[in-house]
Amino acid sequence: MRRKNINYKPSRPQAAMGLAIGAVFIFLGLGMVIPMAFASGSPFIGLFGVAWTGIAVYNTVINAKYLFGSKGGKSENLFGGYEVTEDPADGQMPSFQPDAPDHQHITGAGLSPKARLEQLETLKGAGLLTPEEYAEKRREILRGL
């Protein structure tokens, strides 16, 4: 099973607006927040000013990457969009359900008792159920016969 990555890519106008707002916050941080925070005499308030400016710098750099990046860092959609990619085959995640039956994605309500017991056994084998949960569900399924 390949792992899926979902990334949001802002459009060019969104990235430009984020860059402009980030620049304003950097200016406010350097010109007002940090000087006023350190002038207050409290080191914790001073750290707030540094954190404020650091977050603004990070936000501005990320938006600049999306606006000016040449590696496809922007969406073609006016409002941005999501990009779904899969990791290469060598980055496979371990499968917890070897030889999973075809009905794995279906809830137990629409299955025959035999199929529900098989599904329950698969969940137990994968370590997703405790022995107590397994025994309780098994009794429940058998009671319904």
N, C-alpha and C positions, 0 to 999 in steps of 0.2 A: 504494500500500500504506500503510495507516494504522499508525501506531506504537501499540502497546499498552502501557499502564502498569499494573503490578501493585502494589497497595498492601495492606499488612496493617493491618487495623483491629482493635485489641484490644476485648474486651468491656468493659462497665462495671466488673465486679469486677476484671478484670485492670488496667484503668487506675487504679482506686482503690488496688489493692495497689502498683502502680508509683509512684503519688503518695506513699503512706505510706513506702515504702522510700526513695524519693528524699529525702523530708523528713528521714529519719533520717541519711542520708549527708550531707546539707547540715549538719545539726547536728554530726555527727562532724567534718566538714571544718572548720567554723568554730570549734568548741570544742576540738578536739584535734589534728587533723592539721596545720593551718596553724601554730598556735602552736608545736607540738613541732618541726615541720620548720624553721621559722625560728630556733628556739632552738638547733638543732643546729649552726648556724654555716655550713652549706653552702648556697650559693644554689641549687644544683641540687635539693636535697631540699626547699627552700622552694618551688621551682617545681612540684614534685610535689604539694605540698599545695594549691597554687592550682589545678592541673589537676584534681585529685581533686574539689575543690569545684565547679569549673566544669562538669565532666561531670555531677555530681549535680544541679546547677541545671538543666542542659539536659534531663536525664532527667525531672525533676519537672515542668518546664514542658510538655514533650511529653505526659506522662500527664495533666496537668491539662487540656490542650487536648482530649484524647480523652474525658475524663470530663465536662467541663462545656461543651464546644464545642456550638454550636447548628447547625453546618453539616453535620450528618451525619457527625461525626468518630468515631462509634462503631458497632460491629457489633451487629446484633440477635441474633447467635448467642451463646450462653453462653460459648463458648470463643474468641470472636473469629472472624475470617475474612479471606479475601482478596477484594479488589475489583478487577475487571479493567475498565479504561476505555480508550477509544480517543481519540487526539488528534483535534481537529477537522480537516476536510478541508484547511484552509489550512496545516496543519502537516505535510503529507505528506512522507514520506521519499523520496529519489530511488530509483527502481527500477533495479537493476543489470542486469536481464534484460528488455529490451524484447521484447514479443510472446513471452513464455515459453510453451513447449509445455505441454500438459495433464499430461504425465508428469514434470514437473519435480520432484515430491516423491518419486518412486520411485527407488530405487537402480538402477544400471545393470545389475545381475545379471539382472533379469527382463525386460529389454528386448531387442528385436531389434537386430542390429548397426547397422542404419540409424538407429534411434532413439538408440542409444548414441553414434553418431558425431554426430548432431544435438545431443545433450545436451553432448557434449564441445566442439563448436563454440560453443555458447551460453556455456559456462563460460570458454572462451578469449576470446570477445568481451566478456565482462563483466570481463576482467582478473583472473580468479581462478586462472588457470593460467599458468605460464611457458611460453615456446615449447618448452623441453626437455620439460616435463611433458606438454604437449599431444602432441608428437611420439611420446613413449614410450607414452602411453595409446592413441594412434591405431594404432601398430604392434601393440600388444597386441590391440586389437579386431579388426584385419584379420587377425592371425595365427589368431584363433579361427574364421575363415570356413571 
